[in-house]
Amino acid sequence: MLASLIILAFLVHTVLQWFDQCYRLLREELYSRKTFFNDLRALTRYVCFDNWQHLMEFLLDGLNIPIPR
């Protein structure tokens, strides 16, 4: 079961890397996954976002990275 969840997590990260431009830009800026997910964890602990896109745009804005349209 644990191995299946780990494989699923890698699959989700790969799909996001391929298809979500905001995610790709953030991962280029926050190269370490540990840094990226620590930032996500801190933000989602204190701020309620409407959806994934809103969260990604908030992160991009905070890092002064232009939001792709």
Secondary structure as GFF3:
##gff-version 3
##sequence-region A 1 69
A	DSSP	alpha_helix	2	19	.	.	.	ID=ss1
A	DSSP	alpha_helix	21	29	.	.	.	ID=ss2
A	DSSP	alpha_helix	33	46	.	.	.	ID=ss3
A	DSSP	alpha_helix	52	62	.	.	.	ID=ss4
###
